[in-house]
Amino acid sequence: MRPTEILSAEHRVIEQVLDCLEKTAENAVTSGKVDLDSARAALRILRTFADECHHGKEEKRLFPMLARRGMPTQVGPVAVMLDEHELGRAEIRKMDAALSLGERDGAGAFGDAARSYVELLRDHIAKEDNILFPMAESVMSDEDRAELLASFEHVEHDELGDGTHERMLALANELAARFGVKPASERSAAVLTGCCHGHGTAARKSACGGR
């Protein structure tokens, strides 16, 4: 599997969590009360899986690679993606602040920030899948792809820590079951079960390009 395919497969997991977050926001606005357990679980996944892991791979690995291949990072698609990463982090901080107010006092603010985040990330994912990733593939060599795959493993093993990725996937699936949301495995042909770890089940190795 190519690095952009791994990132796209991770998008399906993020979309799964966005659907759960959206339902949590809708319930908060309708009932005037936030489901704190579900909200905190969603934010934990989004901070750890979506931001530290997924966005970390893009910002620290993919984007610098694209810059070395002549793609500008101050303007164009990469610059837009970087700006939207920061906008997403700001919305997560707003959601955190709302939850600190309590399940009732923070309901409205949480709902507003959550819905803004969901809209932002869905649009962001579409831009990456349909514009940025095809552009990236057009400028990268096979050597570049191999380097990125190895660097993705470094992100998960050394930066996040072994097992973190799997714990976030398990939590995402718990949320999906709670809300009746379609899991990532039904959204894409690429089943993400550990992304780029070099050990584990045959399914994990298939999702990571057979490694």
N, C-alpha and C positions, 0 to 999 in steps of 0.2 A: 504494500500500500504506500502511496506517495504521501509526503508530509501534509500536503493540502487536503488530501482525502481523510487523514486522521483528524485534522482541524475541522473539516466539514462534518465528520461523524460526531465530534464533540458538540457541534452545533445542535445536533438532534437531541442530545441530553439537555443542553441549555434550554431548548424550546420546550422540552418536557417540564422543566422546572418553571419556566415562564408561565405555562398554562396553569400550573398549581398556584403560582403567585397571583395570577390574575383572578383566579377563583377566590383566593383568600382576600384580595382587595375588594372584590364585589360583595362578598359576605360581610366584610367590615363596614362598608358604606351602607348596605341594606339594613344590617342589624344594629349598627352603632357600636359594635364590639369586635375587636381584633382577636382572632384565634392565634394567641401568642406562640403556641407550640409550633403550629404550621408556619407562621411567619418567620420565626427564628430559624427553623430548619431550612426554609427556602433561602434565607439570607446567608446562612452558613455555607450552603452549596454554592451560591453565586459568588461569595467572596473567595472561597477556596478553589472550587473547580473552574468557574467561569473566569474569574479575575486572575488569581495567582497562577493557576495552571494554564488555562487556555490563552488568556491575554498575555500571560508571561511568555509563553512559547512564541507568540507573535511579536511582542515588543523586543524580547531579548534575542530571539533566534531568527525568525522569518524576516522581519523588517530589515535588520542589519544585513542579512544576506541579499535582499532585494536592492538595498542601497549599493552594495558592492557590485551588483550587476547593472548599475546605472539607473535604477528607478528612483526618482526623487522622493524624499521623505518630508520635505517642508511644504510641498504642494501636492495636489493630486490625491489618488485613493488612499495611500498610506497615511498622509497627513489627516485626511478625514477620519480614518479609522482610529488614529491616535486621539484625536479630539473627542470622538464618541466614547472611547474608553474612559476618558476623564469625566465626561458627562454622566456616564453610567455610575462611576464611583461616587459622584456627587448625589445622585438619586439614592444610592444605597445608604449614604450618610444620613439623608433625610428620613429614610425608612427607619434606620436605627434610632434616630432622635425621636421619631413619633412613637416607637415602641417603648421608649423610656418614660413616656407620659402615662403609660398604662393601657389596659385593653379597651377602655372606653374613651378616655380623653385623647388618645392618640389615633383613634379609628379613622377620622376624616383625613388627617394629614398622611397617615400611612396609605390609605386608599389612593390619594392623589399621587403620591410619590411612586407607589408600586405601579400604577397604571402608566405613568410617564416612562418608567424604566422598561416595562414590557413593550411599549410601543417603540422606544428607542432601540432596544436589543433586537426585536424582530426585524426592523428595517436594517439595522447594522449587519445582521447575519445574512440577509438577502444580498446586500452589497458585496460582502466578502465571498459568498458562494458563487455569485453570478458575474462579478466584475474583477475583484482583486485576485482571487485564487487562479482564474484562467490567465490573468496577466502574469502572475508569478510563474506559472508553469511555462509560459512562453519564453521566459528569460533564464530559467534555471537549467543547469546540466544535471546529468545523473550523479555526478560527484557532489554537486550541491545538495541534491536530495538525500544522498547517503549521509552527508554531514549533518543535515537537519534532523534526520531520524535519530542519529546518535545524540544530538544535543537535546532532543525531546526527552530521551531517556534520562539525561542528566537532570532536567527540570523535575521529573517525577521522583527519581531516586534520591538525589542529593539536595534539591531545594524544597520539595514538598515532604519528602520522607516516604519510605516504603509503606504501602498499605493505605496511604491517604486517598489516592485516586479511587481505589476500590470502595473505601468507606463512603466517599461522596456519591459514587454510583449507587450503592446500596440505599443510602438515605434518599436519593432522588427517586428510586423505585418505590420506597415506602410512601413517599408523598404522592406519587402517581397513583398507587393503589388506594390511598386515602380519598383522593378526589375523583377517581375514575378516569384518569387522564391516560391517553395513549402513551405507552413507553417508547423510548428511543428505538428499541429493536424493531418496532413496527413502523417507524418513520423513515428508515433508510435500510438499504441492503447491507450496509456495513454495521455489524453489531459490535458496539463498543463495550468491551468487558475488561479493559485494563490498558487500553491504548498502546503504549510503547514499552511496557515492561518486557524484558527478555525471558521471562519465566512464566510458568502457569499452564493453564488449560489450552487445548487445541483451539478453542474459540478465541481466546485472547491472542494467540499467535496469529490466527487468521486475520483478526482485526488490526494487527500490527504489521501486516505484510509478511506473515509466515515466519517471523523471527523467533 
